[in-house]
Amino acid sequence: MLPGLRTYPVRAVDRQPLIDFMLEGLRSSGCRIISAPRADRAPFVITFETRSGERMGLVAYAFRATRTPTRNRPSDERSFQIKYGSKEDYAEDNSHTLWQDPLGLFTTLLIGIDPDEKFFVAADPSLHNPTKFFIRLEFKDDHATQIKRDGWCSWERDRRGARSEEPTESLVGGTIERFFDLVRFERAALGLDPGNRQLLAEKPHLFRRHADERKPEPLRATELHPLVNEFGLGEREILGVIAGARRLKMAVRGWVAEEHLRDQLAKLRGVQCERLDAEGGPDVCVRFEGGPPLMVECKNVLRKTDAKGRPRVDFQRTRASKIDPCSRYYAPDDFDVVAACLHAVTEKWEFRYIVPDSLSPHKKCVGKLGSNIIVGLDWSDDPCEVFRDLNASR
């Protein structure tokens, strides 16, 4: 048993086809199963050895994906329901932590499986952590058709009606032959925002390992970064430590866009800037032409643009406090400038800038900003223009 893993009793006859699907998917990629789970306890823990000899493990919160016509629901809708047990079991506390390995040895999956049509649909475990039970994740017949035709695809889940204020999420689908790719993808995508998660899903070569990869020639001592000598490890070994440490890898990812932002701002004439490291606070502090400090918040755009080709920002925190649902949303005075990183759309490290007062207010939460932000013509590609206007207004 993995330390801290909460398990739930389930009907073995219902869950065995899901386990069989995952085992078959791993074997089809040349993996050797080391240990297979019982079908009467969930989530399911599987350990295996890859064709190259690497040992891996997965923890699968797996559910059956179905196409069940439902009253007042679209006729082309499919779904899987995230649930274990009965509603009465969780009447007082329906909050369930999805286990993540702090050492990065096991990869967590949140997955719907259609064992008859031989495909899966996977959601982001981090975005749903903690989760409630008896919630549905929907997708369309068109998605199932595309999965079976192409073998692998990703898309942005629709947000409509009561779900319109939920955080945007990217779903990934694949056939049984691509199940091992899903494990490698989720290991690489851990902690990514929805836009970059979808971007990564569209580029399998970035998370698939090839057995014929050639190791690069070693660098001369004069070319090595000082950390190589400080840590006593090679550069590839240091990168391996980052890749294998979940929290460290998430921290590095989060800093990449912010570091590109800081680097670009620091090169501008009249700008002094520094990175900030306060939990939940702005990312960069800027002084422009000797003016007051300006706090800049960096946000990644989503992969999918709007109908006019404009980038979109899901402008909210992942979760709200239980006592204040509006705490999910930002207030105009939380920072002075918003910098939208366009990398998920353009695959270039470029930014657009705007002051929070120019953004639309939230329709329900007074004093908060709306969560569906379009990066349009009112955003500037010249940060100095925005900084200069702010200085003039103070």
N, C-alpha and C positions, 0 to 999 in steps of 0.2 A: 504494500500500500504506500502511495506517495504521501509524504508529510503534508498535512493541511488540506488534503483533497476530500471534499464532501461528496459522498456517493448517495445514490437513491435506488430503491428497489424498483424494478421494471419487469414487465412480462417478457420472459425469454423468447417465447414464440414470436412476438412482435418485433423484437430487436435483433434476432439472429440474422435475418437477411441483410441488415445494415452492416453487421460485423463481417459477414461473408463478402459483401461488396468491397469493403476496405481491404481485407486480406487479399482478395483476388486482384485488386488494383495495385497493391504493393508487389505482389508476385509477378504481375505482368511487366513490371519495370525491372525485374531481376533481383528483387529484394528477398532475403531469407527471413522468415518470421522466427523470432526468438521466443516471444511469448504472446499468446492470444488471450483475450479477455473472456470471462463468463458473460453470458447474455442476460443475466438477471440482475446485474448492478451497473448503473450508469454514473458518470461517463465511462467510456471504454478506453482502457489503457493498452496500447500495443507497442511492443519493442521489436526492432528488426535490424538487419544488417544489409547495407546497400551492396551493390555489385562491386564497388571499390573497397569494401571492407569497413566502411564507416558505420558505427552503431548509432541508432537514433531511436527516439520514442515519440509517441503522440498520445494526446489525451483528447478524445473525440466526444463532444456533446452532439450526438447524432440523432436525427429525427427523420421520419419518413415524409418525403415530398409527394404530394398527391394532387390530382386534378379532380376535385369534388365540387360539383355545381352547388352554389350556396345562394340562398335568397338574398336579393339586394346587393349582390356582388357581381362584378363583370363576368361574362360567360367564358372569357378566354383566360381566366385567372387560375394559377396554380399556387400552392403554398406549402409551407411546413410549419408546424406549431411547436414552439419551444415550451415543453412541459414535462415534468415528472410528477407522479403521484396524482392526488386530487386537490381541488381548490380548497377543500376543508383543511387539508394538511398545512396550508400556509395562510390561513385566514388572518393570523395576527402578524406575521412577518413574511411577506412575499418578496424577499430580496435575496438573491442567490449569487454568490461570487463564482465566476468562472476561473478555475484554477490556472495559474500561469507559473511555470517553473522559474524560480529566481536564478537558477544556474544556466538556463537556456538549453538544457539537454533534451527536454521534452517540448514538443510544439502543440499548442492548443488549437483545436478546430471547433467551429460552430457551424454545423453542416446539415443540410437537408439532402436526403438520398432517395432517388427513385430506383429501387433495385430491379424493377421490371424493364424500364427503358434504359437502364445502365448509365445514369448520369447523376451529378451532384450539383448543388448550389451552396456556396459558402458565404457567410457573413463575417464581419470583423469582430473577433472575440473581445478586443479591447473596447470597442465602441459600445458593446452590449454588457459591459462589466461594471457593476453588478447588473443582473437581469431580473425581470419578473417572469414567472411562469404563466403559461396559457396566453402567450402573445404569438401572433402569426406574422411570418415573413412571406410576402407575396412576390410572385414573378409571373410572367406571361407565357402563353403558348409560344409566342415568337421567340422568347429566350430559350425555351426548351428545343425548338427547332434549330436555332443557331448553334446551340451547344452540340447537338447531335451531328450537325453538318460540319462544323469547324473543329470540334474536339475541345475547344477552350475559348472562352470569351468573358468579358466583364461589362458591367453596365451600372448606371446610377439608379438606385431604387426611387421610384416615384414617391413624392410627398404630397398627399392630397387630403382635403377635409381635415379631420381631427389631427392628422399626422403632419400637417403643414409646418408646424413649428419644431418638429423633431430634427435633430442633427442629420444632415445628409450622409448617406452611406453608399459605398460601392460594393456590389455583389460580384462574385466570381463563380463561373460555372464550367464544368468539364465532364468529359466522358470518363468511364472507369479506367481507361488506359492512361489518363492524365492525373490520376489521384495522387501519385507520388509527387508530381509537379505542384499540387496544391500544398502538400506538406512543406516543400521547399519554399514555395511562395509565402505561406503564412509565417515561416521562420524569418524570411527576409523583410516582410511587410509589418512586423510587429511595431506598433506605435506610430505608423505613418498616418498622416491626415488623409481624408478620403480622396482628395485630388491626386496626391502622389501614390496612394495605394492603387488607384485605377491606372495611373501611368505605368507603374511597375507591372501590373497584371498584363498590360498590353505589350510588354517587352520580356518575354520568357527567357531570353538569353541572359538577362541580368541576374536571374535567380537559379537557372539550371546549371549544374556543374557538368563539365565534359571530361571524360576520362583521359582524353588525349591532350589536355591542357599542358602546355610546356611551361616550366618554371623559368622566370626571367633570370638573366645573368645577375650575380650578386653585385651590389654597388661597392665602390671603393670606400675606404674609411672616411675620406675627405668629403664624400657625397652624402653621408648618413646624417639624419636628423639627430640633434643632441639627445632626444629621448631614447634613441637606440642604445647609446652608451649608459644613460641614466638607468634604464630598466634592465639592461643586460639581455635584451631579446632582439632578434632580427626584426626588420620592418614588417615582413609578412607575419611573423609571430605576434607582433603587437596588434596588427589588424585582425588576426585570428582571435585574440583576447577580446577585442571590441565586438566582433561578430558573435562570440559565444556568450557574452554577458548581456542579458536582456536589458537591464537598466542603463548600462553604459552605452549600449548601441542606441537606445531610444534617445538618450541625452545628446549623443553625437549627431543623430539625425536632426533633432530639433534645433541644433546650433548651426547647421549648415546654411540654411536660407538666411538666418540672422547674421551669420558671418559674412556672407556675400553682400548683404545690405550694409553692414558696417564698413566693409572694405570699399564699396562704391562711394558711400557718403564721405569717407575719410579722404578720398582723392579730390574732392571738390574744393575749389578755392573759397576760403572764408568759413569752412566747416571744421569744427572740432567735435569729435564724437567718441563715445566709449560704450562698450557692451555693458548691459545690466544683467544681474543674475538673481533678482528677487523672484521668489515663487509667485506666479500669477500676476506679476507686474509687467510694465512695458519692457521692450527688448533693447532699445538703444536710446541713449541720451545725447542730444545734439545741442551745440551752441553755434549759432550762425552770425558771423560778423560782430562778435562780441555781445550778442543779445542774451536774453534769459535762457535757461535750460529748457529744451523742448523734448518731450517724451514721445518716442515713436514705437508703435505697435506693428509688428510684422505678421501678416496673415497670408497663408497659401491659398490660391484660388482652387476651385474644383476643376477636374479634368474636362467636363462637359460644359460647353458655352451655351448661351441662350440662343433663341431662334435667330437673332441678329448677329451672332458670332462674337458676342461680348463675354468676357470672362465673368465668373460669378464667385462670390465669397460666401461661405456659410458662416456668418458672423455671430457666433455664439460659443459659449463654453460647452464642453461635452455633457456636463451634468449640472443640475441645480441642487441647492440644498432642499431637504425635505420640507422645511418650514417656509421657504420662499421660492416658489417656482420661477419668479422673475430674476433671481440671482444668476440664472443662466446667461442673461443678456448683458451687454456692455452699456455703460453710461457715457455720455459725451465727454465728461471730465475725467474719464479713466486714463486718457492720454491725449496728446496734442495733435498727433498726426497718425494716420493709418497708412502703412505701406503694403500694398498687395503684391506678392511675389507671383509672377506669371509662369513660373517654370513648368507647372503641371500642364499648361496649355501650349506654350511656345517651346518648351524644353530648352529655354535659355534663362539665365539668371538676370532677369530684368524686372523692374518694379514700377508701379504707379502709385501716386500719392494723393491724399485728400485729408481735409480736416473733419473731425467727427461731426461738427455742427452742420456739415453739408449732407450728411446721411439722413435717410428717412427715419422718423421715430417709430418705435414699436407700437403696433395697433392696440395692444391690450395692457402692456406694462408701462405705466407712466414714468417718464424720466429715463427710459431705456431706448437703445437703438434697435432698429429692425434687424432681423437675422438673415434676410434674403437680399444680398447686396450685389448690384451690377456694377462692374468696373467699366464705366462709359466715358463719354467725352468730357465729363466734369472732373475726371481724375487727371492729374498732371504727370507727365513723364519727367518734369524738371523739379526736383525736390527744393532747390534753392528758391524757386518762385513761391512755393508754399511756405518755406521758412521766412522769407522776406515779408510776406503778407502777415504772418503771425507776429513778427517783431513789430510791424507797423501798428498793429491793433493793440499793443500792450504798452 
